[in-house]
Amino acid sequence: MIAILQGATELFPVSSLGHAVIVPALLGWVIDPGGEIFLPFLVMLHLGTAAALLYFFRSDWIAIFQGMTGRGGSQRQAESIHILALLVVATIPAVIIGAALEHWLRSLFGSPRYAAIFLTLNGILLMLADRLRGNRAVQPGRPIASLTYADALVIGLWQCLAFFPGISRSGATMVGGLFRRLNHEGAAHFSFLMAQPVIIGAAVREAAHMRHVPLAPGQMKMATLAALVAAVTALASTAFLMRYFRKHEQWALRPFGYYCIVAGAVCYIALGH
């Protein structure tokens, strides 16, 4: 169940972290973040999600790295280097701000009611961004290659909102992309490309923390199975979302916004008893 939740909510603009905090609290699950099984389980979930994204966007990465070698001419080489540099720049704010505020932000992770509040705010943010884009949906969106380093930095700063449980990483980066005049499909595309180094980096960091954790064969088998489930779910989610954002330019984020507002409000009330 947690693997399916991770694979879907990591990419849908509804906050995987928020759901990971809220759902166990609502269902009465007892999850010990410090337990021996939790860390390898989390690492494998992230690796499964990252593998699905790398597979889905493999043509993008192949084109970028082939272009960087000069195949296709100097113009394609410059464009490939520029896109890779955009992804690097967009990742920098999360690395710096995450390291600086890690201990303070962790204090919010254990509070399902805080997560419910932020989930509601996430929905409001999605609605506002969708309304903004809807007013100019007749205009074509910018191609990703036309983004500047300042654009990438702004989108990266938006990504940092996802440190709050309940604010979606994909939703925040898509909102940032919309404000930089990408369309929904372009914003989702750039968001999912950004997600891959972030998710892999998180998995590597978590793996470093489990170097001295003894693992039973059964624990690793369970974590590997969870990774496969998360990968399949993430792959299906990505395929659905890219098609969905391409076909629903005027109101693509609105259903997710309604869901987050209602779910956040209901969960806040339910968790208060």
N, C-alpha and C positions, 0 to 999 in steps of 0.2 A: 504493500500500500504506500509506504513512504517513498519507494523507488518510483512508482507511477506519479506520485505527487511531485517529486523532484523533477522528473523528466518533462512534465507538462508545465508546471508553474515557473520553472527557471526561464522559459522562453515566452510564455503568455505574459502580458503586461499586468500581472496580478500579484506579484511578489512571492517567490518561493520561500524566502526567509520568513515572511509574515505568516504564510500558511504552515510552515514548519513549527512556528511558535503557537499558533492559534489552534490548529486541528488536534494535536495531542491533548491540549488543555480541554477542549470541548468533549473529546471522546474518552477522557480519563486515562490516556496512555501514560505510562511511567517511562520516561526516557532520560537516562543519565548521560549528559554530555561528557562526563569524565570517565564513563565506563570503558572497559577494555574493548568492547565490540564497536562502540560508537564511532571512534576515530577512523579505523580502517573502513567501516561502512560508509562514512562520509566521503573519504578519499575516493573510494570506488564509484560512488554515485557521481561525483564530479568528473571523474575520468570517463565514465560512460556517456555523460552528457556532452563532454568535450569531443569525444570520438564521433558522436553522431553529427555534431556541427562541422567538424573537419571533413567528414565524409560528404555531407550535403553540399558544402561550399568548396569541395576539392578543386573544381574547375577554376574558381577565383584564385585560390592559392597557387595552383599550377601556372595560371596566366601571369600572376604577379612575379613569381620567381623566375619563370622563363623570360619574362620581359626585362627583368633586372640584368639578365646575362647579355642583353643586347639583341636577342632574337626578336625580329619584327621591326627593327629599326630604332633609331635614337629617340624618336618621339614616344614610342611605346615604352622604351626603357625609362625615360624621364617620368612618364605617367605611373609606371609600376613602382618606381622608387618613391614617388610622391604619395601614392596610396598607402604603401607600407609605413612611411613616415607619419602620415595622418593617424594611423592606428596606434603607433608608438606614442605620439603626442596626446592622443585621447586617453591613453591608459595612465599617463603620468599623474594626473590629479588623484586618482583612486589610490595609487601607491603611496603618495605623500600624505594625503589626508587620512587614509586608512591606518597608516603607521602612527600618525600623531594622535588620533582620537580612539585608537583601538580599545583601550581599557575603559574609557567612558562609555563608548557605544555598547560594549559587552554588558553593561549594567541594564540596558534596555531589553536584551535578548530574553531574559527570563520573565518578562511581563507580557502576558497575552493581551491584557487590556490596552497597553501602549501599542502593541502590534495592531489591534483592532482600530485604534484611532488613526494610526498612520495608513492603514489600508483604506479607510474612508477618505483621508486626504489624498491618497494616490488616485482614487476614483475621481475626485474633484479636479485634480490636475489633468487627468486624461480627458475629461469632458471639456475643460477650458482650451486645451491644445487642439482638440478635434474641432471645436467651434472656430478657432482661429484659422485652421487649415481649410475648413469647409467654406469659409468666406472667399477663399482664393483658389478653390479646387480647379477652376477652369484654367489656371496657369500651370504649365508643365513644371515638374520639380527639377531641381538641379541634379546633374549627374554627380556621383560621389567624387569623381576625379576633380571636379571644380571646387571642392571645399578647400578653404585655406587652413593654415595651421591655427589661426585664431578660431575658426569654426570648430576644428577638432578639439581645441582646448575647452571651448564652451561646452561642447557635447560631453567631454570628459568630466567637467565640473557637474553637469547634470547627473552623470552616472553616480557621483558620490552621494546623492540623496538616497541611494539604495542601501547605504550602511544602516539606515533606520529600518527595522523590521516592519514590513507593511508597505514600504515604497518599493516598487518594482524596478529592477535594474534595466530590463528591456524597455519598460514603459518610460522611465526617466530619460534614457538615451534617445528613444524615439521622439519624445517631446522636445528634447534639445535639437534633434535633427529637423523637426518641423519648424522650429523657430529660426533655423538657419536655411529655411526655404527648400528643404528636401520634401518630396512627397512621401506618403505613407510607406510605399514599397521601398523607396530609397532609404528612408530613415530606419526601417526594419532591417534592411540589408546591411547597412553600416553598423547597426546595433548588434546584429548577430556575429559579424566579423570581429567587432570589439570584444564580444563575450568570450571568444575562444582563448586569447591569452590570459584574460582575467580568471576564467574557470580553471585553466591549466595551472596558472600561478597559485591559485588557492589550493589546488590538489597537491602541488609540490610542497607548499608550506605546511599543509596538514601532514603529509607523509614524513616530513622532517621531524615532526613532533612525535611520531609513532615508531622511531628507530629502535627504542628500547622497550617497546610494548610486546610481550610474548603473545603470539597468535596460535590458537589451536586450529587444526585443519578444518574443523567444521565452521569456525568463524570466517575464515578466508573464503570458504566455499559459498557461504551465505552472502558475503560482501560481493563476490564475483557475480553471483546470480542477480543480486540487486543492481549491479552495474549494467548487466545486459538488459534488464527490464527498463532501467532509466534511459539507456541508449536507444532502445526501440521506441519508447514513448517520446523521447526528445526528437528523434528523426521524423516520426509521424507529425508531431506538433509543428516542427519547422516547415515541413512540406505544406501543411494546412495553412499556416500563418502567412507564408510568402504568397500563396495563391489568394488568400483572403484579402491581404492588404493591397494586392494588385487590382482586385475587382471592386473594392469598396472604398474608393478614395475620399468620398465626401463625409463618411461617418464611421470610419474603420475602428476608432478607439472607443466610440460611444457605448457599445454593449459591455465592454470591459469596465468602463467607468461606472455604469449603472450597477454592475455586479459588485465592484469593490465598495461602492457607497452603501449598498444594501447589506452586503455580507459584513462589512466592518461595523455598521450600526447594530445589526442583529447580534453579532458576536460580542460586542461591547456590553450590550444589555444582558446577554446570556451569561457572560463570564462574571458579571457583577453579583450574581446570586450564589 
